[in-house]
Amino acid sequence: MNHEERYSRNMKMLSAEENASLRQVCVAVIGCGGLGGGIIEMLARLGIGRIIAVDGDVFEPSNLNRQLLSHMENLGTSKAKAAVERMKLVNPDIKVTGIKELIHLENGRELLAEANVIVDAVD
């Protein structure tokens, strides 16, 4: 599938040049749960070139009713890994890096160094 066809609906709000520039952007999303999972999904569909998904948690049954990336088969697995796997299905043209860590002062600068934009999606 060519990029022009895939992102044709973006052209209603973005020029061809702006749309192409999205592939050069790196967005870090901290938290891959209820809010973060939806944000990651929409960024991938929009065509953001690189997403860094950071979450040290795993899916639990209580996530099933409210977290887009959760499903019965991935209970007990990493939310960051689930983000990577889901985005392979949604948009295999982008790169998603899953980091199964909690972010804190000691590792934050290193984990987020490549990001152009950082989204805080933690509880």
BELLINCOR-V679249 format. One line per field, one symbol per residue. phi: phi as a letter, one per 20 degrees, with the letter a starting at -180 (. if undefined). psi: psi as a letter, one per 20 degrees, with the letter a starting at -180 (. if undefined). burial: 1 if it has 9 or more other C-alpha atoms within 8 Angstrom, else 0. A space follows every 50 residues. Layout:
BEGIN
phi=???
psi=???
burial=???
END
This chain:
BEGIN
phi=.efffgdgffffccfgfffffffeeddedeodegffffffgfffffoffb cdddaeedfcgfefebdgeebgfdgndfffffffffffffbfeddddece beebgfdgfffdgefeccdecef
psi=pqhgggjhhhihiqrhggghhhiiqpppoopkcgghggggghgghhkphp pooppjrrprhiihiiohiqrhijpirphghhgggghhhgniirppppom qppahhiggghjhiphqppokr.
burial=00000010011001000010011111111111111111111011101111 11111111100011001111000110111111110110011001011111 00100001000100100100110
END
